């Protein structure tokens, strides 16, 4: 059996992955708060843990791996969006949850085994909070229930911080009902306009952190193998999850994995810098999900990833070249050992992609295809046709045939018109000895392309 090693954030070292039960490998990954479209940075952990999900299924068997990714559908941001729009909270979360599934699906991700919505698991959260109060790890104050951070001696171990250092570095106003500045909310009261549920402490709603502890316990048990998410969740979210669950006597997660953040052209993505965009923005511009995924996987998950226009263009060229070479070829029944070795070494996707290039260079297209299948990269989506406006790939190919025919007929006026039209429409065409290759630029304009017909 292939041996997998993973860098465990909790121990700060790479370890041989040994499941609690090889017949029931379990993974929990923190999902989105569904109040709007997912931005590009939100997609990185989805792709990273999708690759791990695929690898675990390959090694242990599809029926022996359970993957949970939750939806946070009770949150103050969602409440604010409802107030702004006049729409119901359920309308908003139903719509945004489907947006998320559609956009992440376009990136070639598999559907997790379970996708619990927080609002459907309120009773287990209330039960866990009651258990923490009974064990003197939580207390009620002015309609709130708070977790006593100092009651858990290991608090801060995951992120490497001490409670006193956290307090010293905090610049937030401390609520007067807290016993300690670091205590965090498990339950909070709701007014008439805010979603709420009946509880022993009055009508209210859960805090953010308790939902993952309760849902992972209900779906995966007291102890499970892997907990993942972006490194921005290490503190306070994951630290708080650990405290809650361990104080309930649960073993909780054995291995913790965290991916680094995403940048755009070397800078942090932010609306103020004008470099903030969603996955749907890219898809609507004609960038295929396969290209987005390929760019992501060129960087190891524990390193910051830089999305650049150059990387996008190079990815499109590479995938289109591979797609052309693989036409009519059947994938190999096995997966190339070099690709498996790379992926099994703490998800070294960059090393796996280097091996893909070598397979192509050796004209081993069957093993290139089987490896791409394992990594979730769909060459049929490489030209952008699957997620770009309908028929873009077919239209460009037809126009290239038209241009070739015009040249053959010495109709240079038509050939020049098409050449200039491609440029104006944001389609970069390169003539090679193997034929014309093309890619969409950030200036792609479907209207101008259609005008060339």
C-alpha positions in Angstrom: 0.0 0.0 0.0 1.2 3.5 -0.8 2.4 5.3 2.3 1.3 8.9 2.8 3.2 11.5 4.9 1.6 14.7 6.0 2.9 17.8 7.8 0.9 17.9 11.1 0.5 21.5 12.3 -0.1 20.2 15.8 3.3 18.5 16.0 5.1 20.8 13.5 6.6 17.9 11.6 5.9 15.6 8.7 4.6 12.3 9.9 3.6 8.9 8.4 -0.2 9.0 8.1 -1.7 6.1 10.0 -5.5 6.2 10.1 -7.3 5.3 13.3 -9.2 2.8 11.2 -8.1 2.0 7.6 -11.6 0.9 6.8 -13.0 4.3 7.9 -10.7 7.2 7.1 -12.3 10.4 8.2 -11.5 14.1 7.3 -13.2 17.4 8.3 -12.5 20.6 6.5 -14.0 24.0 7.5 -16.3 25.2 4.8 -17.6 28.7 3.8 -19.8 31.2 5.5 -22.4 31.6 2.7 -23.2 35.2 2.4 -21.7 35.9 -1.1 -19.7 34.5 -3.9 -16.5 32.6 -3.0 -13.4 34.7 -3.9 -10.3 33.1 -5.4 -8.6 32.6 -2.0 -11.6 30.7 -0.7 -11.1 28.2 -3.5 -7.5 27.2 -2.5 -8.3 25.0 0.5 -11.2 23.4 -1.5 -8.8 22.3 -4.3 -6.0 21.3 -1.8 -8.3 19.1 0.3 -10.0 17.7 -2.8 -6.6 16.4 -4.0 -6.1 14.8 -0.5 -9.6 13.3 -0.7 -8.8 11.8 -4.1 -5.5 10.4 -2.8 -7.1 8.9 0.3 -9.8 7.2 -1.8 -7.1 5.9 -4.2 -5.0 4.4 -1.4 -7.7 3.2 1.0 -10.7 2.7 -1.3 -13.6 5.0 -2.2 -16.0 3.4 0.2 -13.6 3.7 3.1 -13.1 7.5 3.2 -15.5 10.1 4.7 -15.1 13.8 4.0 -17.1 16.4 5.8 -17.2 20.1 4.7 -19.7 22.3 6.5 -21.7 25.3 5.5 -21.9 28.1 8.1 -25.4 29.5 7.3 -26.0 31.4 10.6 -23.7 34.4 10.9 -23.9 38.1 11.5 -22.7 38.8 7.9 -25.6 36.8 6.6 -28.0 38.7 8.9 -26.6 42.0 7.6 -27.0 40.9 4.0 -30.6 40.0 4.7 -31.2 43.4 6.3 -29.6 45.2 3.3 -31.5 43.3 0.6 -34.9 42.7 2.3 -34.6 39.0 1.4 -35.0 36.2 3.9 -31.9 34.6 5.4 -32.9 31.2 4.0 -33.3 32.6 0.5 -29.8 34.1 0.7 -28.1 31.0 2.1 -29.9 28.6 -0.3 -28.7 30.7 -3.2 -25.2 31.3 -2.0 -24.7 27.7 -1.0 -25.6 26.6 -4.6 -23.3 29.3 -6.0 -20.5 27.8 -4.0 -21.2 24.3 -5.1 -21.4 25.3 -8.7 -18.2 27.3 -8.6 -16.2 24.7 -6.7 -17.6 22.0 -9.0 -16.3 23.9 -12.0 -12.8 23.5 -10.5 -13.1 19.8 -10.8 -13.8 19.1 -7.1 -15.6 15.9 -5.9 -18.7 16.3 -3.7 -17.8 15.7 0.0 -19.4 12.7 1.7 -21.3 15.1 4.0 -22.1 18.8 3.7 -23.9 19.8 6.9 -25.5 23.2 7.3 -25.1 24.6 10.8 -28.7 25.6 11.1 -29.7 21.9 10.8 -27.5 20.8 13.7 -28.5 23.3 16.5 -29.7 20.6 18.9 -26.3 18.8 19.0 -24.6 22.2 19.6 -27.0 23.0 22.5 -26.2 19.5 23.9 -22.5 20.0 23.7 -22.8 23.5 25.3 -24.8 21.9 28.2 -22.1 19.3 28.6 -19.4 22.0 28.8 -21.4 23.8 31.5 -21.8 20.6 33.5 -18.0 20.0 33.3 -17.4 23.6 34.5 -15.7 24.6 31.2 -18.4 27.1 30.3 -20.7 29.5 32.1 -23.9 31.5 31.4 -23.8 35.3 31.7 -26.5 37.8 30.6 -28.0 35.4 28.1 -24.7 34.4 26.7 -22.8 31.2 27.3 -19.0 31.5 27.3 -16.2 29.0 27.3 -13.6 29.2 30.1 -10.4 29.3 28.1 -8.2 28.9 31.2 -10.0 25.7 32.1 -8.2 24.0 29.2 -4.5 24.0 30.0 -3.4 23.2 26.5 -5.0 26.2 24.9 -2.7 27.8 22.4 -0.7 24.7 21.6 -1.9 24.4 18.0 -1.0 28.0 17.1 2.0 28.2 19.5 0.7 31.0 21.6 0.2 31.4 25.3 -3.0 32.8 26.7 -1.2 35.7 28.5 0.6 36.7 25.2 -2.8 36.6 23.4 -4.3 38.9 25.9 -1.4 41.3 25.8 -1.6 41.5 22.0 -5.4 41.9 21.9 -6.9 45.3 21.1 -10.5 44.6 21.5 -13.0 45.8 24.0 -13.8 43.1 26.6 -17.5 42.5 27.2 -18.3 43.1 30.9 -20.0 39.7 31.4 -16.8 37.8 30.6 -14.9 36.3 33.4 -11.7 36.4 31.4 -10.8 38.5 28.2 -10.0 35.3 26.3 -13.3 33.5 27.0 -15.3 33.0 23.8 -19.0 32.8 23.0 -20.7 29.4 22.6 -24.2 30.9 22.6 -25.6 34.4 22.2 -29.1 35.9 22.5 -31.1 36.8 19.4 -33.5 39.7 19.0 -36.8 39.5 17.2 -35.2 40.3 13.8 -32.3 37.8 14.2 -32.5 34.1 13.6 -32.8 32.2 16.9 -33.6 28.9 18.5 -35.0 28.0 21.9 -32.4 26.9 24.4 -31.9 26.6 28.2 -30.4 30.1 28.1 -33.2 31.7 26.2 -33.8 32.3 22.5 -30.5 32.7 20.7 -28.0 31.3 18.2 -24.7 29.4 18.4 -21.3 31.0 18.2 -19.1 30.2 15.2 -16.7 27.7 16.8 -19.1 25.3 18.4 -20.7 24.3 15.1 -17.6 22.4 13.8 -17.0 20.6 17.1 -20.7 19.4 17.3 -21.0 18.5 13.6 -17.7 16.6 13.4 -18.6 14.6 16.5 -22.0 13.7 15.1 -20.7 12.7 11.7 -17.2 11.4 12.4 -17.2 10.4 16.0 -15.2 11.3 19.1 -11.9 11.0 17.2 -11.1 11.3 13.5 -8.0 11.4 11.3 -7.6 14.8 9.6 -8.9 18.3 10.2 -8.0 20.9 7.6 -8.5 24.5 6.5 -6.6 27.7 5.7 -3.9 28.8 8.1 -6.0 31.9 9.0 -8.2 29.5 10.9 -5.5 28.2 13.2 -6.4 30.9 15.7 -8.9 31.4 17.0 -11.2 29.0 15.2 -9.3 25.7 15.3 -7.8 26.5 18.7 -11.3 27.0 20.1 -12.6 23.8 18.4 -9.8 21.8 20.1 -10.6 23.3 23.5 -14.3 22.6 23.3 -14.0 19.1 22.0 -11.2 18.0 24.3 -13.0 19.4 27.3 -15.9 17.1 26.3 -13.5 14.2 26.5 -13.3 13.8 22.7 -10.0 12.9 21.1 -11.0 15.1 18.2 -8.5 15.5 15.2 -5.3 13.4 15.0 -3.7 15.4 12.2 -4.1 19.1 11.4 -3.3 20.5 7.9 -3.3 24.1 7.0 -2.8 25.7 3.6 -1.1 29.1 3.1 -2.9 32.1 1.7 -3.3 33.4 -1.9 -1.9 36.5 -3.4 -2.6 38.2 -6.8 0.4 39.4 -8.8 2.5 39.4 -5.6 0.1 41.3 -3.4 -2.5 40.4 -0.9 -5.9 40.2 -2.5 -8.1 43.1 -1.4 -10.8 45.3 -2.7 -8.9 48.4 -1.9 -6.0 47.3 -4.2 -8.4 46.5 -7.0 -7.1 42.9 -7.3 -10.1 41.2 -5.6 -12.1 38.8 -7.7 -14.3 35.7 -7.3 -14.0 32.3 -8.9 -17.1 33.2 -10.9 -15.5 36.3 -12.2 -12.7 34.2 -13.8 -15.1 31.6 -15.1 -17.2 34.3 -16.7 -14.1 35.7 -18.3 -13.5 32.4 -20.0 -10.8 31.0 -17.7 -11.6 27.3 -17.3 -11.9 25.6 -14.0 -9.1 23.2 -15.1 -6.8 26.1 -15.6 -7.6 27.6 -12.2 -7.0 24.2 -10.6 -3.7 23.7 -12.5 -2.4 27.1 -11.4 -3.3 26.3 -7.8 -1.5 22.9 -7.8 1.7 24.3 -9.2 2.5 25.6 -5.7 2.8 23.4 -2.6 -0.2 24.0 -0.3 2.0 25.1 2.7 3.6 27.9 0.6 1.9 31.2 -0.3 0.4 31.0 -3.8 0.6 33.8 -6.3 -2.1 34.0 -9.0 -0.6 35.8 -12.0 -1.8 36.4 -15.5 1.4 34.8 -16.8 0.7 31.6 -14.8 -2.8 31.5 -16.2 -1.7 31.9 -19.8 1.0 29.3 -19.4 -1.4 26.9 -17.8 -3.9 27.3 -20.6 -1.1 26.7 -23.2 0.1 23.5 -21.4 -3.3 22.0 -20.9 -4.4 22.7 -24.4 -1.2 21.1 -25.7 -1.8 18.0 -23.6 -5.4 17.9 -24.7 -4.4 17.9 -28.3 -1.9 15.1 -27.8 -4.3 13.0 -25.8 -7.1 13.0 -28.4 -8.3 9.3 -28.8 -5.9 8.0 -26.2 -7.1 5.8 -23.4 -5.8 6.5 -19.9 -3.5 3.8 -18.4 -5.1 1.4 -15.9 -2.5 2.3 -13.3 -1.1 5.6 -12.0 2.6 6.6 -12.6 4.7 5.8 -9.6 6.5 9.2 -9.7 3.2 11.0 -9.5 2.1 8.9 -6.6 5.4 9.4 -4.7 5.0 13.2 -5.1 1.4 13.3 -4.0 2.0 11.0 -1.1 4.9 13.2 0.1 2.8 15.8 2.0 0.7 16.5 -1.2 3.7 17.7 -3.2 1.5 18.8 -6.2 4.3 20.9 -7.7 6.4 17.7 -7.8 3.5 15.8 -9.3 3.1 18.4 -12.1 6.8 18.3 -12.8 6.3 14.5 -13.4 3.4 15.2 -15.6 5.6 17.3 -17.9 8.1 14.5 -18.0 5.4 12.0 -19.0 4.4 14.3 -21.8 8.0 14.7 -22.9 8.4 10.9 -23.0 5.2 10.7 -25.0 3.6 8.5 -22.3 0.2 10.0 -22.8 -1.8 7.1 -21.2 0.0 7.6 -17.9 -0.3 11.4 -18.2 -4.1 10.9 -18.5 -4.4 8.5 -15.6 -2.4 10.9 -13.4 -4.4 13.9 -14.4 -7.6 11.9 -13.5 -6.2 11.3 -10.1 -5.4 15.0 -9.6 -8.8 16.0 -10.8 -7.6 17.9 -13.9 -10.0 17.6 -16.8 -8.4 18.2 -20.2 -11.8 18.5 -21.8 -12.2 21.7 -19.8 -8.7 23.0 -20.6 -9.7 25.4 -23.4 -12.3 27.2 -21.3 -15.2 25.8 -23.3 -16.8 24.2 -20.3 -17.1 27.3 -18.2 -16.6 30.2 -20.7 -19.6 31.6 -22.6 -21.1 28.7 -24.6 -19.2 27.5 -27.6 -16.1 29.8 -27.3 -13.7 27.0 -28.1 -15.7 25.8 -31.1 -16.0 29.3 -32.4 -12.3 30.0 -32.2 -11.5 26.7 -33.9 -13.9 27.5 -36.7 -12.5 30.9 -37.2 -9.0 29.4 -37.3 -10.1 27.0 -40.0 -11.6 30.1 -41.8 -8.3 31.9 -41.5 -6.4 28.9 -42.9 -8.8 28.6 -45.8 -8.5 32.4 -46.5 -4.7 32.1 -46.6 -4.9 29.1 -48.9 -7.2 31.0 -51.2 -4.9 34.0 -51.1 -7.7 36.0 -49.6 -5.3 38.1 -47.5 -7.9 40.7 -46.7 -10.0 38.1 -44.8 -7.0 36.5 -43.2 -5.7 39.9 -41.9 -9.2 40.8 -40.7 -9.3 37.6 -38.7 -5.8 38.2 -37.4 -6.6 41.7 -36.2 -10.0 40.6 -34.9 -8.5 37.9 -32.7 -6.2 40.6 -31.1 -9.2 43.0 -30.6 -11.3 40.2 -29.0 -8.5 39.2 -26.6 -7.6 35.9 -28.2 -3.8 35.3 -28.5 -3.1 33.1 -31.5 0.4 31.5 -32.0 1.2 29.7 -35.3 3.5 26.7 -34.6 4.8 23.8 -36.8 2.0 21.7 -35.2 -0.7 24.2 -36.1 -2.3 27.2 -34.4 -2.4 27.4 -30.7 -4.6 29.9 -28.9 -5.4 31.3 -25.4 -7.8 33.8 -24.0 -6.3 36.9 -22.4 -7.8 39.0 -19.6 -9.2 41.3 -22.3 -11.3 38.6 -23.9 -14.5 40.0 -25.5 -17.0 37.5 -26.8 -19.0 40.2 -28.7 -15.9 41.1 -30.8 -15.2 37.5 -31.4 -18.7 36.7 -32.6 -18.5 39.7 -34.9 -15.8 37.8 -36.9 -18.2 35.1 -38.0 
